[in-house]
Amino acid sequence: MRTKILSLVLISLFLIPGTLTAQKKRGEKKEDGYGFTDLVKLPASAVKNQQRTGTCWAFATTSFIESELMRMGLPETDLSEMYFVKHAYLNKADLYIRYHGMANFGQGGQAHDVMNVVKEHGFVPETVYPGKNYGSDTHNHGELSAVLRGFLDGLTGGRIRTLSPVWHEGFRKVAETYLGEEPSAFTAEGKTFTPKSYMESTGFDPEQYVEITSYTHHPFYEKINLEVPDNWSGDLYYNLPVEEMMEVIDHALMNGYTVAWDGDVSEQGMSHRNGLAILPEKEWDDMTAEERENIFKAPFPEKEVTQEMRQETFNNFLTTDDHLMHIVGISEDRNGNRYYITKNSYGPESNESGGFLRMSVPYVQLKTIAIMVHRDAVPENITEKWETGK
């Protein structure tokens, strides 16, 4: 998503060994400290690494689609994240130019950005479009992002009085120089497909997915344009009370559906390295050194979250659309507190949980910006309220 998250990831992944050892000693979680028991853990594809990019939205939502394909009875599939990234860049460029450079253009995005590409173009396997056409085995979009933005800024702000009809093709060529040319057709499992026909062959229907949020500055049970920078396309979300948003998450997981999650990961109680995201009752500045050291070692008292707290932290920017991940299950600690098993995109060796973490219920209640689920994962009593508006 945003630059601050990418920077934090890079710092955490490239610490010198001595510093890493010291950090583990200070914040290491004991194996039996929380005493987790997994209540539900749904099929998920292998953990990937977004590396030096701000494309968590593509990794999380691609993982979500891969789990959906498994739910539908297909074998595990490795889809290309960069296929979605390239098309999203092309779509962002159109909007950026139409708004004369006054729209958002960056690496970030939302779950619907992937679904919008799937609707129009389909999807392809990772082997068909790895998206690394710049002499590297890892993803690194620093130069790509700067070059694409520079291209567009050269066309806006009064620098060019009349745009030619080929600017978009020029932009596409620049993007493909870094990410690779898109295949018009490819072979998979002995058959020839286009990206659209490959998607159709799986039975996947991108029209069956909805996004949900929960904020009081819009009416509940209506579709709203959520005001976050990475909703650059102006897509709409169903707005529910927080209790019902949480009900959707639980109902989905208990009925075999995973959840694409968008939220804030800037809290001190969020530690991917320790595999936990919690919302301590005490503020960080009010904790003793011993309390800070122990919050990841054993269950710690957490805040009771209200709708008003959600709105306040959204209004004052304490909750922002930092990062997307993929919720695949539910765990319970030794005290009966529940957590959501969450697949991240920092690589399988990024923590001792294989790249997964557990987010507590209070953390998810407060720090969720939005979720995406299959329509059938939403309880009927809630969809009825969508239809009636109350």
Rosetta blueprint (number, residue, H / E / L):
1 M L
2 R L
3 T H
4 K H
5 I H
6 L H
7 S H
8 L H
9 V H
10 L H
11 I H
12 S H
13 L H
14 F L
15 L L
16 I L
17 P H
18 G H
19 T H
20 L H
21 T H
22 A H
23 Q H
24 K H
25 K H
26 R H
27 G H
28 E L
29 K L
30 K L
31 E L
32 D L
33 G L
34 Y L
35 G L
36 F L
37 T E
38 D E
39 L E
40 V E
41 K E
42 L L
43 P L
44 A L
45 S L
46 A L
47 V L
48 K L
49 N E
50 Q L
51 Q L
52 R E
53 T L
54 G L
55 T L
56 C H
57 W H
58 A H
59 F H
60 A H
61 T H
62 T H
63 S H
64 F H
65 I H
66 E H
67 S H
68 E H
69 L H
70 M H
71 R H
72 M L
73 G L
74 L L
75 P L
76 E L
77 T L
78 D L
79 L E
80 S L
81 E H
82 M H
83 Y H
84 F H
85 V H
86 K H
87 H H
88 A H
89 Y H
90 L H
91 N H
92 K H
93 A H
94 D H
95 L H
96 Y H
97 I H
98 R H
99 Y L
100 H L
101 G L
102 M L
103 A L
104 N L
105 F L
106 G L
107 Q L
108 G L
109 G L
110 Q L
111 A H
112 H H
113 D H
114 V H
115 M H
116 N H
117 V H
118 V H
119 K H
120 E H
121 H H
122 G L
123 F L
124 V L
125 P E
126 E L
127 T L
128 V L
129 Y L
130 P L
131 G L
132 K L
133 N L
134 Y L
135 G L
136 S L
137 D L
138 T L
139 H L
140 N E
141 H L
142 G H
143 E H
144 L H
145 S H
146 A H
147 V H
148 L H
149 R H
150 G H
151 F H
152 L H
153 D H
154 G L
155 L L
156 T L
157 G L
158 G L
159 R L
160 I L
161 R L
162 T L
163 L L
164 S L
165 P L
166 V L
167 W H
168 H H
169 E H
170 G H
171 F H
172 R H
173 K H
174 V H
175 A H
176 E H
177 T H
178 Y H
179 L H
180 G L
181 E L
182 E L
183 P L
184 S L
185 A L
186 F E
187 T E
188 A E
189 E L
190 G L
191 K E
192 T E
193 F E
194 T L
195 P H
196 K H
197 S H
198 Y H
199 M H
200 E H
201 S H
202 T H
203 G L
204 F L
205 D L
206 P H
207 E H
208 Q H
209 Y E
210 V E
211 E E
212 I E
213 T E
214 S L
215 Y L
216 T L
217 H L
218 H L
219 P L
220 F L
221 Y L
222 E L
223 K E
224 I E
225 N E
226 L L
227 E L
228 V L
229 P L
230 D L
231 N L
232 W L
233 S L
234 G L
235 D L
236 L E
237 Y E
238 Y E
239 N E
240 L L
241 P L
242 V H
243 E H
244 E H
245 M H
246 M H
247 E H
248 V H
249 I H
250 D H
251 H H
252 A H
253 L H
254 M H
255 N L
256 G L
257 Y L
258 T L
259 V E
260 A E
261 W E
262 D E
263 G E
264 D L
265 V L
266 S L
267 E L
268 Q L
269 G L
270 M E
271 S E
272 H L
273 R L
274 N L
275 G L
276 L E
277 A E
278 I L
279 L L
280 P E
281 E L
282 K L
283 E L
284 W H
285 D H
286 D H
287 M L
288 T L
289 A H
290 E H
291 E H
292 R H
293 E H
294 N H
295 I L
296 F L
297 K L
298 A L
299 P L
300 F L
301 P L
302 E E
303 K L
304 E L
305 V L
306 T L
307 Q H
308 E H
309 M H
310 R H
311 Q H
312 E H
313 T H
314 F H
315 N H
316 N L
317 F L
318 L L
319 T L
320 T L
321 D L
322 D L
323 H E
324 L E
325 M E
326 H E
327 I E
328 V E
329 G E
330 I E
331 S E
332 E E
333 D L
334 R L
335 N L
336 G L
337 N L
338 R E
339 Y E
340 Y E
341 I E
342 T E
343 K E
344 N L
345 S L
346 Y E
347 G L
348 P L
349 E L
350 S L
351 N L
352 E L
353 S L
354 G L
355 G L
356 F E
357 L E
358 R E
359 M E
360 S E
361 V H
362 P H
363 Y H
364 V H
365 Q H
366 L H
367 K H
368 T E
369 I E
370 A E
371 I E
372 M E
373 V E
374 H E
375 R H
376 D H
377 A H
378 V L
379 P L
380 E H
381 N H
382 I H
383 T H
384 E H
385 K H
386 W H
387 E H
388 T H
389 G L
390 K L
